[in-house]
Amino acid sequence: MIKLTRRTAAIAALAVTMPLGGATAQDYPSKDLTHIMPWSAGGGTDTVMRTFMNFAEETLGVGINTQNVTGAQSGVGTLRLMKARPDGYTIGSLTWDSVITVPYYGLVPGYDTDQLTYLGSVTVHPTVLAVNADSPYETLEDFITAAKEDPGELSISNVGSGGVWHLPALDLADATGIEVNHVPYPDGSGPQREALLSGETDAASLSASAVYSAVQSGQARVLAVMGTERSEFLPEVPTMEELGYDVVWGSFRLIAAPKGIDAEKREILEQAFAEVFEMPEFQARAEETAMGAVWMDGEETTAYVQASQQKAFSLIDNLVEQGILEK
């Protein structure tokens, strides 16, 4: 018996409705896809999305070649995605900075998220505060106490001023009444994590998945999770709320295509990406790496982004008004 997957069902349905003659969506994809990664190689997002795309090659039946195009807190690579031909052969990964930081601050001329078509989500995960395993700070309160003793001396890294990991660190500092030095690593969580492990910075504000392997290998530890509940991958780590601080932040990794992609091709891509989440091998990998795998289809992702933008823009406006950030 031949199993009719959702992707093959979609293609079969298209074959009935599409006219004969010429290239049609039923021939798609007939060659490898280009996947634009707007962050540096080796970082958390790069690692997670390359893993996902490896599985997606199986459901699509073609190769997916990743290109790292960095700069402007993911803005350079995402702009290239926006300007690519909407033929279904160029897709890209997006992060919080891609849809929040870059458009809010106008970091890249000609950048407009309306030029994107969202295809789905891959991860949704909380922000964490992590330290090197050799750090003298065993708990969040240890870190807070030390920061109060030497205002402005301790450092917390992020991947760009006003960005996805900077805002949580600012909120943490405000909620706990400490003054710290915020150090940006705009090329992504790869260099940021290396700075933490080498002792270049005292702490890092980043995703659980970006630091999970270092925690597992005994190179780092997490002091607090900025989620509404404890992470299933870090069950021993308390949330900021548990510790008495109303600090809740998180981020996401999405897949998009240039605006104008053919509806049938978009549907084939969405179905193929959705099928990855049904693969036991992918689910096992997601659990092993604390990926925070969460699937939303294109429509759900679009609504999620719009809601995230509304909330984040309002919060950043408040920080600008307080003089904490400059626009």
N, C-alpha and C positions, 0 to 999 in steps of 0.2 A: 504494500500500500504506500502511495506517495503522500507525504504530509504536505498539506497546503498551508504554508505559513502566511502571516499577514502581508508580508511583502509580495509573495507570489500571487496572493489573492488580489492585491491591489493592481499588480501588473496585468493579471488576467482580466480584471474589470476594465482596465484602460484599453486593452486590446479590443474589447467589444465596442467601446464607445468612440475610439479614435478612428479617423478616416484612413483608408489605405493610401499608400504612395508617400514617398518622402520620409525623412527622419521624424519619428514620433517619440513620445515619452516611453513607449513600450520597448524602444531600443536602448533606453537609459538605465543605468550608466554603461557605456561601452568602452570607457577608458578610465585611467586612474584619476582620482580627485586630488586637488591641492588643498591642504589644510593650513591656514595661517594661524600661527601661534604668536600672539603679541607680547609674550614674556620670554625671558632667557631660558636656554636649555638647562635642564637639571633642576629647575625650581618645582615647587609643588604643583602648580597649574600645568606646566609642561609635562611632568611625569604622569599626572592623572589623565590628562587628555590624550597623550600618546597611547597610554594603556587602553583607554576607551576606543580610540580609533583603530587600534590593532584588532579588537573584537568586531568593530563595525565593518572592517574589511571582509569578514566572513559573511555578514548578513547582506552586504551590498554586492559581493562577488568581484570587487575590484580593489586595487591598492589605494591607499590614502597617504599621500606624501606630505609630511609636516615641514613647514618653513618657519623658522623663528625670525620675526620681524619686530624688533624691540624699539622702545623709545616713547617718551611722553606718557608714561604710565599706561601703556598699552594702546595709546592713541595712534601711533604711527602704523602699527600693524592693522588695527581695526579700520583706519581710513583706507588702507590698501584693499581690505575686504569690501568696503563700501563702493570703491571705484572699480572693482573687478567686473568682468562680464557676468551677467546673471544667467548663465547657461547651465547652472547646476554642477559645474565642475570645480568651483571654488567655494569653500566653506571656511569658517573661522571659529575660534574659541573666543568667548567674551567673559570678562570678569566684572566684578562690582565697579572697578575703576573705569572700565570701558563704557558703562552706561550711566555712571554717576559723576565721578571725578572729572574726566576729560570734558564732557559736555558742560558741566557746571562752571568750570574755570575757563572754558574756551581755550584749552591747551593746544588744539590743532585747528588751523584755519580750514573751513569747508567741512567740518565734522558735524554730522547730524544723524542721530540714532534713527530718525525716520527713514534713513537710507538702508536700513537693515530689515531682513525678514527672519524672525526667530523660529528656529526649528525644534528646540527642546532644551531641557536642562539635563545636566549630568550630576552635579553635586549641589547640595545646600548644607552649609556647615557653620558651627559657631567659631568665634574668635577666641583665642586663648592667650594667656601671658605665660611665656616660657623663659627659663634660665638655663645656663650651662650646668651640667651635672656637678661641676666643681664649685659652683656658686655657693657662697655662705648662706644664701637665702633659701630656707627649707619651706617656708610658707609665704603666703601673700602678706601677712602681717609683718613678717621679718623684713620684707622688701619695703613696705610702707614705713616702718620704723626707721630703717636706714636712710630712706629718702628724706624723711623729716629732720633727721639729724644733720644731713648735708644737702640742703636744698640746691637743686640744679646740677648735682654731681653725678647721680646715677643716670644711665641712658636706657631708653627703650627704642628699639628699631622699628621701622615700618618700610613700606615700599613706595613711599611718595607723600610729600606734605599735602595734607587735606584729603588723603586717599583712604582706601578701605581699611588699612591697619592703623593709620595715624589717628583717625577719628575715635576709634575705641580707646586708644591710649590716652588721648586728650580727655575723653569722658571719664576714664579710670582715674586720671590725675585729679580732675575736678571733684569727683565723688569722694576720693580718699583724702583730699586736701594736701597733696604733695606737689612738688615742683621737680620735674625731671627734664633731661635733655633728650629731645626727639631726633633720632638719626635716620634719615631716609636712604633707602637702597632702591632707586627707581628702576633697576633692571629686573627686579622680581625677588621672590622668596628664596631662590637659590643662593645668591650672594648674601641675602639677609641672614639665612640660616648659617652659612659659613662664618659670618661675622660673630654670630652668637657662640658657635662652637669653639671658635678661636680665642674667645675672650675679648674681642674688639668692642662688643657692647655688653651691657649688664643683663638686659632682658630683651625679649622680642614680642611684639604684638603681631600675631599671624594665625593662620588656620590650623586646626588640629591635624589635618592631613599633612600639612607642610612639615610639621615637626615630629609626627608620629614615629617615623623610622628611627629618628635620633633618640626618642624616648625609649623605644624598644631595645635599642642597642646600648642603653645606659649612658648616652652622651648628653642628654638633656632631661629636664623634668618640667612639668607644667604646674604652675602655682594656682591658677584659677581658670575656669571656663566661663565665657560670657554668654551663656545660653540660658534658656528658661528652665532647663533641667540638665542633670549630669550627662556627660557623653557616655554612650555605651562602650566606647573604646577606652575611656579614661574614667572608669567608675569610681576610683578612689579620689578623684580630684573634685573639690567643691565648686559650685558656681559662685559667681560674684554675689548673686542674690542671697545665697545661703550665708555668705559672710557679712551680709548687711549692707551691700552696695547695689543700688539699682542701675546696673551696667549690663545691658543686653545688646550684643552685636553679632553679626554673622555675615557670611558672604556666599557667593554662588559661582558656578561655572556653567556657561550656556554655549549652545551651538547656534550659529546664524549663517545666513547667506545674503548676498546683495539683494536689495529691493528689486523686484521685477522678475524673480525666478518663476518659471512656469509652474502653475498650480499642481500639475500632475507630477512633475519632478520633485516638488516640495513634499508632496504626499509620500512618494517613494522613499525619500530621505528620512522623513519622520518615522515611517513604519520600520525602516531598517534600524534606526537608532533605538526605537522602542524595543525591538527584538533583542537588542544587546542585554537589556535588563532582565530578559527571560532566560538568559544563558547561565547555567549553574557555575560555569568557570568564571564568568564575570562577577557574579555575586560573591563567590569565594574570594576573589582578588579584592573586591571592594571591602569585604570584612577584614581581610588580612592587613590592609593598608589604612583603615579608618577613613576611607574615601568620602563618606557621607553621601553615598549615591542616592539621588532622588530624581525620578523621571517626571517631567511635565511636558505635555505636547506643545506644539507651537502656539496655539491659542492661549493655553494656560500660562506659558512662559511670557507671552506678550503682556498679559494682565499683571503678572507678577512683577515684571520690570517696571511697568507704569506705576504700580503701587509703591515699589521700592524707591523710585525716583521722587515721587511726591513726598514721602517721608524723609528721605535723606536731604533733599533740597531744603526742606523746611528746617531741619536740624543744622545744616551748614549755615543757612541764613542767620540763625540765632547765634552761632559761634562767631560769625563775622560781625554781627551787631555788638557782641561783647568784647570784640577786639582780640579774640583768641586766634582767629584766622583772618587772613587778608584775601580779598577776592581780586 
